[in-house]
Amino acid sequence: MESITRIRVAYALRKQGIAVEAIAREVGRHRATVYRWLKGIKQRGIEGYIRHYRAAKKGRRRRKVHGYVVQRVLSLRRAYRDCCGQKIVYLLAQEGIKLSLSTVYRLLRQNRRLRKHTRTANGTAALEELARRFGPIQTLQTDGGSEFEAQFLEVVDQYARQHVIARPYRKNDQAFIECFNGTLRREEFGKTPFKAADLPLAQSRADTFLAYYHHQRPHLALDMRTPAQVFAESHLT
């Protein structure tokens, strides 16, 4: 099925009230792509969008990125501990450099500094473990890190009904996880320094703390109940 046909099929299915996730599976494209198609169709109409799509494909040329900008991308990636592409785009903008997210990731891939496969595998493994422990997920929120791309995006719909991506540099979007991270550092790890070779030990301690956090530790925000108790009560009502 060629792209124009996929766009027409997606439009026809959406007019029938079909969910975007189902449309994405039907046309063999990611749901973000389908959302982009539908947004363009809403703005231009189906025929107008198809004309625009064809013209964009025909005239698209990749501009060469100046060597200085390439080096800034790589330097920021190192300075901010392999941060995600969204943060690099933000940091570049503070220097007056405008670069798209896709270009940032392309430069990182070209320079072999994007450990995407390993990170994505880790993100997928974490998702599978989360589902194993807690069952079906209503809403899953992640940041824009590379561990939540590629393979992760292909399977996330199997475990969560809704996937929300937090906006970079919006602390309120990640308030709960940031609070938990602080609790984990304060109550379990403290100032303990860990090296790469200590990862199994750190993971074991984190797993032990998670069991305590969910099943034994009383939470002020939950009226001194544990998350496990609240979860069980929610399934009884």
C-alpha positions in Angstrom: 0.0 0.0 0.0 1.6 3.3 -1.1 1.6 6.3 1.2 -1.2 8.3 -0.6 -3.5 5.2 -0.3 -2.7 4.9 3.4 -3.6 8.5 3.9 -7.0 8.1 2.2 -7.7 4.9 4.1 -6.8 6.6 7.4 -9.1 9.5 6.6 -12.0 7.2 5.6 -11.6 5.1 8.8 -11.4 8.2 11.0 -14.7 9.5 9.5 -16.2 6.2 10.6 -15.2 7.0 14.2 -12.4 4.4 14.3 -9.7 5.1 17.0 -6.3 6.3 15.8 -4.5 3.4 17.4 -6.7 1.0 15.3 -6.1 3.1 12.2 -2.4 3.0 12.7 -2.4 -0.8 12.9 -4.6 -1.0 9.8 -2.4 1.2 7.6 0.9 0.0 9.1 2.1 3.3 10.4 2.9 4.7 13.8 0.0 6.5 15.5 2.0 9.8 15.6 2.2 9.6 11.8 -1.6 9.1 11.6 -2.2 12.0 13.9 0.0 14.2 11.7 -2.0 13.1 8.6 -5.3 13.9 10.2 -4.2 17.2 11.5 -3.0 18.2 8.0 -6.3 17.0 6.5 -8.3 19.1 9.0 -6.3 22.2 8.0 -6.2 21.6 4.2 -8.9 19.1 3.4 -8.1 15.6 2.1 -7.3 16.6 -1.5 -5.4 19.7 -0.4 -3.3 17.7 2.1 -2.5 15.1 -0.5 -1.3 17.8 -2.9 0.8 19.3 -0.1 2.2 15.8 0.8 3.2 15.0 -2.8 4.9 18.4 -3.2 6.7 18.0 0.1 8.0 14.6 -0.8 9.1 15.7 -4.3 10.9 18.8 -3.2 12.4 17.6 0.1 16.1 18.1 0.4 18.2 17.5 3.4 20.3 20.5 4.3 23.9 20.1 5.4 24.5 20.9 9.1 27.5 23.2 9.8 30.3 21.4 11.5 30.2 23.7 14.5 26.6 22.8 15.2 27.4 19.1 14.9 30.1 19.5 17.5 27.7 21.4 19.8 25.2 18.6 19.6 27.8 16.1 20.6 29.2 18.3 23.3 25.8 18.9 24.9 25.1 15.2 24.7 28.3 14.5 26.7 27.9 17.4 29.1 24.3 16.4 30.1 25.0 12.7 30.5 23.5 11.3 27.3 20.4 13.4 27.6 17.5 13.0 25.2 17.2 14.8 21.9 14.4 17.2 23.2 16.8 18.6 25.8 19.5 19.1 23.2 17.0 21.0 21.0 16.1 23.2 24.0 19.8 23.9 25.0 20.7 24.7 21.4 17.8 27.2 21.2 19.3 29.0 24.3 22.4 29.5 22.2 20.4 30.8 19.2 20.7 27.6 17.2 17.5 26.2 15.7 17.6 22.5 15.0 14.8 20.0 14.6 14.5 17.0 16.8 14.8 14.6 13.9 18.1 16.3 12.8 19.5 16.0 16.3 18.9 12.3 16.4 20.3 11.9 12.9 23.5 13.5 13.9 23.8 11.4 17.0 23.2 8.2 15.0 25.8 9.3 12.4 28.4 9.8 15.2 27.6 6.6 17.0 26.7 8.3 20.2 23.1 7.2 20.4 23.0 3.9 22.3 19.4 3.5 21.1 19.2 -0.3 20.9 20.4 -0.9 24.4 18.4 1.9 25.9 15.2 0.8 24.1 15.7 -2.8 25.2 15.9 -1.5 28.8 12.8 0.6 28.4 10.9 -2.3 27.0 12.1 -4.7 29.7 11.0 -2.1 32.4 7.5 -1.9 30.8 7.1 -5.7 30.7 8.2 -5.9 34.4 5.7 -3.1 35.3 2.9 -5.0 33.6 3.9 -8.2 35.3 3.8 -6.7 38.7 0.7 -4.5 38.4 -1.4 -5.9 35.6 -3.1 -3.8 32.8 -2.0 -0.2 32.8 -4.6 2.6 32.3 -2.2 5.5 31.6 1.6 5.2 31.2 3.7 8.4 31.2 7.3 8.5 30.0 9.8 11.3 29.1 11.3 11.7 25.7 14.3 9.5 26.3 15.7 7.2 23.7 14.8 4.2 25.8 11.2 5.0 25.1 11.4 4.9 21.3 11.6 2.3 18.5 10.9 -1.1 20.0 9.2 0.4 23.1 6.7 2.3 20.9 5.9 -0.9 19.0 4.8 -2.7 22.2 3.5 0.0 24.5 -0.1 -0.4 23.2 -0.1 -4.0 24.3 0.4 -3.0 28.0 -1.2 0.5 28.3 -4.4 1.9 27.1 -2.9 5.4 26.9 0.7 6.5 26.5 1.6 10.1 27.5 5.0 11.7 26.9 6.0 14.4 29.4 7.1 17.7 28.0 10.9 18.5 28.5 11.7 21.0 31.3 8.1 20.8 32.7 8.7 19.5 36.3 5.0 19.3 37.0 4.6 16.7 34.3 6.9 14.3 36.2 6.0 15.4 39.7 5.2 11.9 41.0 8.3 10.2 39.6 10.6 13.0 40.7 9.2 12.7 44.2 9.7 8.9 44.2 13.3 9.3 42.9 14.0 11.7 45.8 12.6 9.2 48.3 14.6 6.4 46.8 17.9 8.4 47.0 17.1 9.7 50.5 15.8 6.5 52.2 17.8 3.8 50.4 20.9 5.0 48.5 21.8 8.1 50.4 25.2 9.2 49.2 26.4 5.7 48.3 28.7 5.9 45.3 28.1 3.3 42.6 30.4 2.3 39.8 29.3 0.4 36.6 30.4 -2.9 38.1 28.1 -2.3 41.1 24.9 -2.2 38.9 23.7 -5.7 40.0 24.0 -4.6 43.6 22.2 -1.3 43.0 19.4 -3.1 41.1 19.0 -5.6 43.9 18.7 -2.8 46.5 16.3 -0.9 44.3 14.1 -4.0 43.9 14.1 -4.6 47.7 13.1 -1.0 48.3 10.3 -1.2 45.8 8.8 -4.1 47.6 9.0 -2.2 50.9 7.7 1.0 49.2 4.6 -0.6 47.8 3.7 -3.1 50.5 5.0 -1.8 53.9 5.8 1.9 53.8 2.9 4.1 55.0 2.3 7.1 52.8 1.0 10.4 54.1 -0.7 11.2 50.8 -2.6 7.9 51.0 -3.9 8.4 54.6 -1.0 6.2 55.9 -2.0 3.3 53.7 0.4 1.6 51.3 0.0 1.8 47.5 -0.8 -2.0 47.5 -3.7 -1.4 49.9 -5.1 1.5 47.8 -4.6 -0.6 44.6 -6.5 -3.5 46.1 -9.3 -1.3 47.4 -9.8 0.3 44.0 -10.4 -3.1 42.4 -13.0 -4.0 45.0 -15.2 -1.0 44.3 
